[in-house]
Amino acid sequence: MIVRRRVREGNGQYCTPSPLSDHSRTRAVGLTTRGLFAAAVIVAMACRSAPQPLRVAVTFANTWRVGGDELTAEERSHLAGTALDAMRAAFAGFDVVISEAPSGARLIRVEDTPPVRTTFGAAGVTYPAARTSSVRFDVLANLELAVVHCRDLAHCAAMPRAALVDGLGRGVGATAAHELGHQAGFRFALDSRCDDCYDGRASTSYAHFFGRMHWSDPALQIMVRTLPRREGQTRGSTSPPPTTHD
């Protein structure tokens, strides 16, 4: 004779536990499996809906000469910092992380025009389908001096040397922002006819070095579609010839 032990419940009543039937056990396992699957789907969707920041490396490989003048160590540091800040300002509202580094998935190289030039006098060069761009320091330095009608840093009645160094940094940053827009997958640098636009076709204006820059409306529309935005923001055989920025 088998005697089942009675179990006392909290309400003072007695009940005799009975094993789950095969049907009930199968149903419980099925519900647990579906719950785990649903949780996995939710996690996957959450991960997919959070795009990663766009990381851009900027490296300075130029000679730091403006005409016949060589910049001091302090001026070099200030100019590089100003260029990075100007580029960051161009992408305010977007999740674009810009830092000085020797390499990266997206790279901007600030350098002097190579001895063998494929594009004469271009301030920036980006080849089709490339994820690396060149910003020509020597070209931008000459353009800035031309804008203020000065021969060199030492002989400029228009503004002091410190202001010229600062303006050159802003010009480097603006050109870098423009060239990133020519890289593969973006194409928001439209070469528009706008002197104070990052996506403007030339870097020969006063605004490019000393003014307040902005993106054109068509460029911004493309940027909203192609660049990750910061959370809370509502708000740009023979190879083909490279894209250049004068």
PyMOL commands that set and color helices and strands:
alter all, ss='L'
color gray80, all
select helices_A, chain A and resi 22-48+73-90+137-147+161-180+206-210+217-226
alter helices_A, ss='H'
color red, helices_A
select strands_A, chain A and resi 7-8+14-15+54-60+65-66+69-70+96-100+106-111+124-126+132-136+243-245
alter strands_A, ss='S'
color yellow, strands_A
deselect
rebuild
show_as cartoon
